[in-house]
Amino acid sequence: MPVRTRFAPSPTGFLHIGGARTALYNWLYAKKHGGEFVLRVEDTDAARSTDESQSIILDGLRWLGLEWDEGPEAGGDHGPYYQSQRGEIYERYFEKLKEKDLVYEDNGAVRFRVPDKEIVVDDQICGQVTVNLKETGSTRWDAEAKKEVEANPDIVIRRPDGSFIFHFVNVVDDIEMGITHVIRGEDHLSNTPKHIALYEAFGADLPTFAHIPLNLNKDGSKMSKRDQGALIHEYIENGFLPEAVNNYMALIGWSSGGDRELYFSLDEILADFDLSGVNASNSKFDYDKCKWMNAEHIKALPADKFKEVSSSFIEKAGIDPTDARVPASLELARERSETLADIAKIITPIFTDELAYDQPSVDKVTGKDGISTVVTALADHLEKNSEWKGDAIKASIQAAADSLGQKMGAFMLPCRVAATGSTAGADLVPMLELIGQKRVVERIRNFGTTFLS
């Protein structure tokens, strides 16, 4: 039987990195085995489901390159792919349970009679779990009484308003869509015995279950949507590369068995991926490690691709991406950029007409003895430069230092702050070359007038 996996988000918010990793593992497993990846939208919560949320989720999956073979906008033979449109299918399956006397009414709701036997979950990641639903569901914790109290172990599958609950529709959809492998978060492992009971009640073959351990924060707490790095659209907005995010997500809980950390495409991950490499323990999310990985991906980009993916970020900073100085400027920023958003900050001094000065950087320079003389010598010698190229610019700075009997190193920081506005940035001499001789000299003289007069 061909492998069929699925990802079934609820369009009630953003695409969380935990959900995106689940989608990635499902996509990888399907492609690894020549199968199909299905996208199904669990939109039965009409009060909270929105078109905007759905668009954000679908756009996030596409940005990651996780195109689905069947689902919304792609079509397929197992639709509709929205749970809100599958009511007739659910009614048909509900009738099957009624015919077998496996359901009954309880205060307006309908319960499914769970079997009184051991149910074995043979999970590909978590191992075997054995549960008797009659026993485990016969009590519940009463928060007010602060003790276990008797409870009805049978599962509610239909609410008093007529709507079906998650456990029922999830199983029906997986049966109808021919899902062979259910790969999802470990938080659903406790639901799986209930789902198996429903599969058996319908006389359907069980899929293979694989429950992925959770992503946790560094302190061991569960990640929420408010935590840094939790939402995929933030990666898009902050200038991460999708290849880097896939790389990091894949390695949150999975290893190929070696020490490889960098995968520069989905195809590279696909070549190594297998469920046997998924860890059984929870993983801790490290945003700084993700940024480091993104920086490594930026360094590896071909020049034309680097320019392409950077264009929107430098345009937002008011830089014309067609400016002839852009390619060389990008190369200056490449080694110092963790994200594409960092690039504009690094290269803006090259292109701006109104240089902004970082006050702590100014204070670091203006507090030095004899700084006025240093700034004047820099401007004078750079203005005399007849060949505005790297070595010649460096020679002019050296000449300015020689004229005052000082070392060149003492002139580099004042030159950087006066010409670029900050003590931080890319290599100074290439920056000066790209800024241009006239503008560099003007900036240095204006620095002296503004801060040293």
C-alpha positions as CSV (number, residue, x, y, z in Angstrom):
1,M,0.0,0.0,0.0
2,P,1.4,3.5,-0.9
3,V,2.5,5.6,2.0
4,R,0.1,8.4,2.8
5,T,0.8,10.9,5.6
6,R,-1.2,14.0,6.6
7,F,-0.9,17.3,8.4
8,A,-4.2,18.6,9.9
9,P,-3.9,22.1,11.3
10,S,-6.8,24.1,12.8
11,P,-7.1,27.6,11.3
12,T,-7.5,29.3,14.6
13,G,-4.1,31.0,14.9
14,F,-0.6,31.0,13.5
15,L,1.6,28.2,12.3
16,H,3.6,27.1,15.4
17,I,7.1,25.7,14.9
18,G,5.9,22.5,16.6
19,G,3.2,22.1,14.1
20,A,5.6,23.0,11.3
21,R,8.0,20.3,12.4
22,T,5.2,17.8,12.4
23,A,4.3,18.8,8.9
24,L,8.0,18.5,7.9
25,Y,8.3,15.0,9.3
26,N,5.1,13.9,7.6
27,W,6.3,15.4,4.3
28,L,9.8,13.9,4.6
29,Y,8.4,10.4,5.4
30,A,5.9,10.5,2.5
31,K,8.6,11.6,0.0
32,K,11.2,9.2,1.4
33,H,8.8,6.3,0.6
34,G,7.4,7.6,-2.7
35,G,4.1,8.4,-1.0
36,E,1.7,11.3,-0.8
37,F,1.4,14.1,1.8
38,V,-2.1,15.3,2.5
39,L,-3.2,18.6,4.0
40,R,-6.5,18.6,5.9
41,V,-8.0,21.6,7.6
42,E,-9.7,20.9,10.9
43,D,-12.1,23.9,10.9
44,T,-15.0,22.6,12.9
45,D,-14.5,25.3,15.5
46,A,-16.5,27.9,13.5
47,A,-16.2,30.5,16.2
48,R,-12.4,30.6,16.1
49,S,-11.6,29.5,12.6
50,T,-10.7,32.3,10.2
51,D,-9.7,32.6,6.5
52,E,-6.8,34.8,7.7
53,S,-5.4,32.1,9.9
54,Q,-5.7,29.5,7.1
55,S,-3.9,31.8,4.7
56,I,-1.1,32.3,7.2
57,I,-0.7,28.5,7.8
58,L,-0.8,27.7,4.1
59,D,1.6,30.5,3.2
60,G,3.9,29.3,5.9
61,L,3.9,25.7,4.6
62,R,4.6,26.9,1.1
63,W,7.4,29.2,2.3
64,L,9.0,26.1,3.9
65,G,8.6,24.2,0.6
66,L,6.2,21.7,2.1
67,E,3.8,21.5,-0.8
68,W,1.0,19.1,-0.3
69,D,-0.1,16.5,-2.9
70,E,-3.8,16.7,-1.8
71,G,-5.7,19.2,0.1
72,P,-7.0,22.8,-0.2
73,E,-6.2,24.4,-3.5
74,A,-4.5,21.2,-4.7
75,G,-7.6,19.0,-4.9
76,G,-7.5,15.3,-4.8
77,D,-9.7,12.2,-4.8
78,H,-10.4,12.2,-1.0
79,G,-12.0,15.5,-0.4
80,P,-13.5,17.7,0.8
81,Y,-10.4,18.6,2.7
82,Y,-12.2,20.8,5.2
83,Q,-13.8,19.1,8.1
84,S,-16.6,21.6,8.1
85,Q,-17.7,20.2,4.6
86,R,-17.6,16.5,5.6
87,G,-20.8,16.3,7.6
88,E,-22.4,13.7,5.4
89,I,-19.4,11.4,5.8
90,Y,-19.4,11.7,9.6
91,E,-23.2,10.9,9.6
92,R,-22.6,7.8,7.6
93,Y,-19.9,6.6,10.0
94,F,-22.1,7.5,13.0
95,E,-24.8,5.2,11.6
96,K,-22.3,2.4,11.5
97,L,-21.8,2.7,15.2
98,K,-25.5,2.9,15.8
99,E,-26.1,-0.3,13.8
100,K,-23.6,-2.1,16.0
101,D,-25.2,-0.6,19.2
102,L,-21.9,1.0,20.1
103,V,-23.3,4.4,20.9
104,Y,-25.9,5.8,23.3
105,E,-27.3,9.1,24.4
106,D,-26.2,10.7,27.6
107,N,-27.7,14.1,28.6
108,G,-28.1,15.1,25.0
109,A,-24.6,14.0,24.0
110,V,-23.7,10.7,22.4
111,R,-21.1,8.4,23.9
112,F,-19.1,5.6,22.2
113,R,-19.0,2.3,24.2
114,V,-15.3,1.7,24.7
115,P,-14.3,-2.0,24.8
116,D,-13.4,-3.6,28.1
117,K,-10.0,-5.0,27.0
118,E,-6.4,-4.1,26.7
119,I,-5.6,-1.9,23.7
120,V,-2.0,-1.9,22.6
121,V,-0.5,1.1,20.9
122,D,2.6,0.0,19.0
123,D,4.3,3.3,18.4
124,Q,7.3,3.6,16.1
125,I,8.9,6.2,18.4
126,C,7.5,5.8,21.9
127,G,7.3,2.0,21.9
128,Q,4.4,-0.1,23.2
129,V,1.7,1.4,25.4
130,T,-1.0,-0.8,26.8
131,V,-4.3,0.7,28.1
132,N,-7.7,-0.6,29.2
133,L,-10.0,2.4,28.5
134,K,-12.8,1.0,30.8
135,E,-10.3,1.0,33.7
136,T,-8.4,4.2,33.0
137,G,-11.5,6.2,32.2
138,S,-13.6,5.1,35.1
139,T,-12.3,7.9,37.3
140,R,-11.5,11.6,36.9
141,W,-9.8,14.2,39.0
142,D,-12.2,16.5,40.8
143,A,-10.4,19.8,41.3
144,E,-12.9,21.1,44.0
145,A,-12.9,17.9,46.0
146,K,-9.2,17.4,45.3
147,K,-9.6,13.6,44.8
148,E,-10.4,11.0,42.1
149,V,-14.1,10.5,41.6
150,E,-16.2,8.0,39.6
151,A,-16.6,8.9,35.9
152,N,-18.2,7.4,32.8
153,P,-15.3,5.8,30.8
154,D,-17.2,5.9,27.5
155,I,-16.1,8.6,25.1
156,V,-18.3,11.4,24.1
157,I,-18.2,11.5,20.3
158,R,-21.1,13.9,19.6
159,R,-22.0,17.0,21.5
160,P,-25.5,18.0,22.5
161,D,-25.5,20.6,19.6
162,G,-25.0,17.7,17.1
163,S,-21.3,18.4,16.3
164,F,-18.8,15.6,16.4
165,I,-15.7,15.8,18.6
166,F,-12.1,15.6,17.5
167,H,-11.5,11.9,18.3
168,F,-14.4,10.7,16.0
169,V,-13.8,13.0,13.0
170,N,-10.0,12.5,13.2
171,V,-10.4,8.7,12.8
172,V,-13.1,8.9,10.2
173,D,-11.0,11.3,8.1
174,D,-7.9,9.2,8.3
175,I,-9.8,6.1,7.3
176,E,-11.5,7.9,4.4
177,M,-8.3,9.5,3.2
178,G,-6.4,6.3,3.3
179,I,-3.8,7.6,5.8
180,T,-1.2,4.9,6.4
181,H,1.1,6.7,8.8
182,V,-0.1,9.0,11.6
183,I,2.9,11.1,12.6
184,R,2.0,13.7,15.2
185,G,3.0,15.2,18.5
186,E,3.5,13.1,21.6
187,D,0.7,15.0,23.3
188,H,-1.7,13.0,21.2
189,L,-0.3,9.6,22.4
190,S,-2.9,9.4,25.2
191,N,-5.7,9.8,22.6
192,T,-4.5,7.0,20.5
193,P,-6.1,4.0,22.4
194,K,-9.4,5.8,21.9
195,H,-8.7,6.1,18.3
196,I,-7.7,2.5,18.0
197,A,-11.0,1.5,19.6
198,L,-12.9,3.5,17.0
199,Y,-10.8,2.0,14.1
200,E,-11.7,-1.5,15.4
201,A,-15.3,-0.6,15.7
202,F,-15.4,0.5,12.1
203,G,-13.5,-2.7,11.0
204,A,-10.8,-0.5,9.5
205,D,-7.1,-1.3,9.3
206,L,-4.9,0.6,11.8
207,P,-2.4,3.1,10.5
208,T,1.2,3.1,11.7
209,F,1.5,5.5,14.7
210,A,4.6,7.6,15.4
211,H,4.4,10.2,18.1
212,I,7.1,12.9,18.0
213,P,8.4,14.2,21.4
214,L,7.5,17.8,22.2
215,N,9.6,21.0,21.7
216,L,10.3,22.6,25.0
217,N,11.8,25.9,26.0
218,K,15.4,25.9,27.5
219,D,13.9,25.8,31.0
220,G,11.8,22.7,30.2
221,S,8.5,24.5,29.9
222,K,6.2,23.9,27.0
223,M,6.5,26.4,24.2
224,S,3.7,28.9,23.8
225,K,2.9,31.2,20.9
226,R,4.4,34.1,22.9
227,D,7.8,32.5,23.1
228,Q,10.6,33.7,20.9
229,G,10.9,31.6,17.8
230,A,7.5,29.9,18.3
231,L,5.7,31.2,15.1
232,I,6.7,30.6,11.5
233,H,5.5,33.9,10.2
234,E,8.1,35.6,12.5
235,Y,10.9,33.8,10.8
236,I,9.6,35.0,7.4
237,E,9.4,38.6,8.7
238,N,12.8,38.5,10.5
239,G,14.7,37.4,7.5
240,F,15.4,33.7,8.0
241,L,15.9,31.4,5.1
242,P,13.3,28.5,4.8
243,E,16.1,26.1,4.2
244,A,17.7,27.0,7.5
245,V,14.4,26.8,9.4
246,N,13.8,23.3,7.9
247,N,17.4,22.4,8.8
248,Y,16.9,23.4,12.4
249,M,13.4,21.9,12.7
250,A,14.5,18.6,11.4
251,L,17.3,18.4,14.0
252,I,14.9,19.2,16.9
253,G,14.5,15.6,18.0
254,W,16.0,13.8,15.0
255,S,19.5,12.8,14.0
256,S,20.9,11.0,11.1
257,G,23.2,9.0,13.4
258,G,26.3,11.1,12.7
259,D,27.4,14.5,13.8
260,R,26.1,16.4,10.7
261,E,24.4,19.7,11.5
262,L,24.0,21.5,8.3
263,Y,21.6,20.5,5.6
264,F,21.2,23.1,2.8
265,S,18.1,21.8,1.2
266,L,15.1,19.6,1.8
267,D,16.6,17.0,-0.6
268,E,19.7,16.8,1.6
269,I,17.5,16.2,4.7
270,L,15.4,13.7,2.7
271,A,18.4,11.6,1.8
272,D,19.1,11.0,5.5
273,F,15.7,11.1,7.1
274,D,14.1,8.1,8.8
275,L,11.8,7.8,11.8
276,S,14.3,5.5,13.5
277,G,16.4,8.6,14.0
278,V,13.7,10.5,16.0
279,N,14.6,10.7,19.7
280,A,12.2,9.3,22.3
281,S,12.8,12.2,24.7
282,N,11.6,15.8,24.5
283,S,13.8,18.4,22.7
284,K,14.7,21.9,23.9
285,F,14.4,24.7,21.5
286,D,17.4,27.1,21.1
287,Y,16.6,30.2,19.2
288,D,20.3,31.3,19.2
289,K,21.3,28.0,17.6
290,C,18.6,28.5,15.0
291,K,20.1,32.0,14.2
292,W,23.6,30.5,14.0
293,M,22.3,27.9,11.5
294,N,20.6,30.6,9.5
295,A,23.9,32.5,9.4
296,E,25.7,29.4,8.0
297,H,23.0,29.1,5.3
298,I,23.5,32.8,4.4
299,K,27.2,32.2,4.0
300,A,26.6,29.3,1.7
301,L,24.2,31.2,-0.7
302,P,25.4,31.8,-4.3
303,A,25.8,35.5,-4.9
304,D,22.8,35.8,-7.2
305,K,20.5,34.0,-4.8
306,F,21.8,36.1,-1.9
307,K,20.9,39.3,-3.8
308,E,17.5,37.9,-4.7
309,V,16.5,37.0,-1.1
310,S,18.0,40.2,0.4
311,S,16.2,42.6,-2.0
312,S,13.0,43.1,-0.1
313,F,14.9,43.7,3.2
314,I,17.2,46.3,1.8
315,E,14.4,48.0,-0.1
316,K,12.5,48.4,3.2
317,A,15.6,50.3,4.4
318,G,15.4,52.6,1.5
319,I,18.3,51.0,-0.5
320,D,17.8,50.6,-4.2
321,P,18.6,46.9,-5.0
322,T,19.6,47.9,-8.5
323,D,22.4,50.2,-7.2
324,A,25.7,49.0,-8.7
325,R,27.3,48.9,-5.2
326,V,24.8,46.5,-3.8
327,P,26.5,43.2,-4.8
328,A,29.8,44.2,-3.1
329,S,27.9,45.6,-0.1
330,L,26.1,42.3,0.3
331,E,29.4,40.4,0.3
332,L,30.6,42.7,3.1
333,A,27.5,41.9,5.2
334,R,27.4,38.2,4.5
335,E,29.9,37.1,7.1
336,R,28.2,39.3,9.8
337,S,24.6,38.6,9.2
338,E,22.6,36.1,11.2
339,T,19.4,37.0,9.3
340,L,18.6,38.9,6.1
341,A,17.2,41.7,8.3
342,D,20.7,42.2,9.7
343,I,22.0,43.1,6.2
344,A,20.3,46.4,5.9
345,K,21.7,47.6,9.3
346,I,25.2,46.7,8.2
347,I,25.2,48.3,4.7
348,T,22.9,51.3,5.3
349,P,25.9,53.6,6.1
350,I,27.1,53.0,2.5
351,F,23.9,54.3,0.9
352,T,22.3,56.8,3.3
353,D,22.3,60.5,2.7
354,E,21.7,61.2,6.4
355,L,24.0,59.2,8.6
356,A,22.7,58.3,12.1
357,Y,25.3,58.3,14.8
358,D,25.3,55.8,17.7
359,Q,25.8,57.9,20.8
360,P,27.8,55.4,22.8
361,S,30.1,55.0,19.8
362,V,30.5,58.7,19.5
363,D,31.3,59.0,23.2
364,K,33.9,56.3,22.9
365,V,35.8,58.4,20.3
366,T,35.2,61.9,21.5
367,G,36.6,61.2,24.9
368,K,40.1,60.5,23.5
369,D,42.9,63.1,23.9
370,G,43.8,64.9,20.7
371,I,40.8,63.5,18.8
372,S,40.2,66.8,16.9
373,T,43.7,66.7,15.4
374,V,43.2,63.0,14.5
375,V,39.9,63.7,12.7
376,T,41.3,66.6,10.8
377,A,44.4,64.6,9.7
378,L,42.1,61.8,8.5
379,A,39.9,64.1,6.4
380,D,43.0,65.9,4.9
381,H,44.8,62.8,3.9
382,L,41.8,61.0,2.6
383,E,40.8,64.0,0.5
384,K,44.2,64.0,-1.2
385,N,43.8,60.3,-2.2
386,S,44.1,60.1,-6.0
387,E,43.0,56.4,-6.3
388,W,40.0,55.5,-4.2
389,K,40.7,51.8,-3.8
390,G,41.3,49.5,-0.9
391,D,45.1,49.6,-0.6
392,A,45.3,53.3,-1.5
393,I,42.6,54.2,1.2
394,K,44.5,52.2,3.8
395,A,47.7,54.0,2.8
396,S,46.0,57.4,3.3
397,I,44.9,56.4,6.8
398,Q,48.5,55.3,7.5
399,A,49.8,58.6,6.2
400,A,47.4,60.5,8.5
401,A,48.8,58.5,11.4
402,D,52.4,59.1,10.3
403,S,51.8,62.8,10.1
404,L,51.1,62.9,13.9
405,G,53.6,60.2,14.8
406,Q,51.0,57.7,15.8
407,K,50.2,54.2,14.9
408,M,47.5,53.5,12.3
409,G,45.4,51.4,14.7
410,A,44.6,54.6,16.7
411,F,43.0,56.1,13.6
412,M,40.8,53.3,12.6
413,L,38.1,53.6,15.2
414,P,37.7,57.4,14.8
415,C,37.6,56.9,11.1
416,R,34.9,54.2,11.4
417,V,32.7,56.1,13.7
418,A,33.0,59.4,11.8
419,A,32.3,57.7,8.4
420,T,29.8,55.0,9.3
421,G,28.2,56.2,12.6
422,S,29.2,53.2,14.8
423,T,32.0,51.2,16.2
424,A,30.4,48.1,14.8
425,G,30.1,47.0,11.2
426,A,31.8,45.4,8.2
427,D,35.4,45.8,7.3
428,L,36.2,49.5,7.3
429,V,38.3,50.0,4.2
430,P,35.9,48.2,1.8
431,M,33.1,50.2,3.4
432,L,34.9,53.5,2.8
433,E,35.5,52.5,-0.8
434,L,31.8,51.8,-1.4
435,I,30.7,55.0,0.4
436,G,32.8,57.1,-1.9
437,Q,35.6,59.5,-1.3
438,K,33.6,62.8,-1.4
439,R,31.0,61.5,1.1
440,V,33.6,59.9,3.4
441,V,35.5,63.2,3.6
442,E,32.4,65.2,4.2
443,R,31.2,62.9,7.0
444,I,34.6,63.0,8.8
445,R,34.6,66.8,8.6
446,N,31.0,67.1,9.7
447,F,31.8,64.7,12.6
448,G,34.5,67.1,13.8
449,T,32.2,70.1,13.4
450,T,29.2,68.5,15.1
451,F,30.9,66.6,18.0
452,L,34.3,68.2,18.5
453,S,33.7,71.9,18.1
